[in-house]
Amino acid sequence: MNLDRSLRWVAAATFALVVFSLPSNLVAQPGAFGGGYGPPLAVVPPPKAFATSDEHYKFLLAAAKGGTKHTIASVPRWDGLWVTGGNTHMDSFIDPPGFKGKVREGVLTPPYEKAYKERWRQQQELGEVQYDRLTHCEPPGYPRWLLEPYSHEFVNLPQESYLINDFGPGIRRVYIGQEHKNVFGTHSWYGDTIGFWNGDTLVTNTTYLLPADFTRWSPMTSNQFESVETWQLKKYPGDVERLEVQVTFYDRHAFVKPVNAVYSFRRAKELEAAGHRVQHWECETSNNDVFEKGTTTSRLPGESGFKDARGSTLFPDLPGQSRDPIYNTTLPGGKEQK
């Protein structure tokens, strides 16, 4: 089965779970990728143009006079579960209207613009992109982390912040008041993130990232991709709480000049009320996404080659080896055990 189609089924089910009990005062924001909530998202560009993320970050740090030194009692709290609440990143690369628009000229460098135009052609003509990195269990990585759905948790401590997406899972660690370190001398999916507080606003700088993408129908990024983010919790009428993330992306290989966007996360009170528990997503032994015959596709239950992560283990003769003794989901041919 086609990956985009299967993911749409998953997204529809997730969306139904998340929004079924939403109060009527949370209205989807037209034009915002992901369907934002609350007032329309607006990009706030940096105070001036910067050549690099390092220059940008140091300017903000100096303006904040070295940052606010929070204690465990004063550090801002973003407790609970959160889900994505919309973003504007597609506005940077595609002219309106949304998925019917054309690739903006002059935003990407010639080689990256050419590659993206082919990806966008596939999206428009086929209704999907033929290849997604997640096919072979690559994590979303950054910047895709910023728009991945599913549940999020944010834990702030005086010396470190943990930005967690349950998909992967993807955990970003923000080292407060520190300098960048590249301990292993290489790049990684989430890079190295440092930050400081300016009152209730968290400012971060991320570097040392592997080449990735914004999402499968958005542009690719290079190993020179970096960012500066400002995170702030905002409250709006109707009991709307939204974490807003103003971002400037830097990539000397991919962008003609830095790109600005705003992302958001909203409180998932309906998930909290339902008693939702965040689970670990495991991919290696249960990945049913494959790249074959020139396109990304998914194997569904009942299809040849489908892998059920809840099946029996490699030692079926030992007691207690069934992965799911409650519902007895051992695969056909395996030994049913309690």
Secondary structure by P-SEA (a helix, b strand, c coil): ccaaaaaaaaaaaaaaaccccccccccccccccccccccbbbbbccccccccaaaaaaaaaaaacccccccccccccccccccccccccccccccccccccccccccccaaaaaaaaaaaaaaaacccccccccccccccccccccccccbbbbbbcccbbbbbbccccbbbbbbcccccccccccccccccccccccccbbbbcccccccccccccbbbbcccccbbbbbbbbbcccccccbbbbbbbbbccccccccccccccccaaaaaaabbbbbbbbccccccccccccbbbbbccccccccccccccccccccccccccccccccccccccc
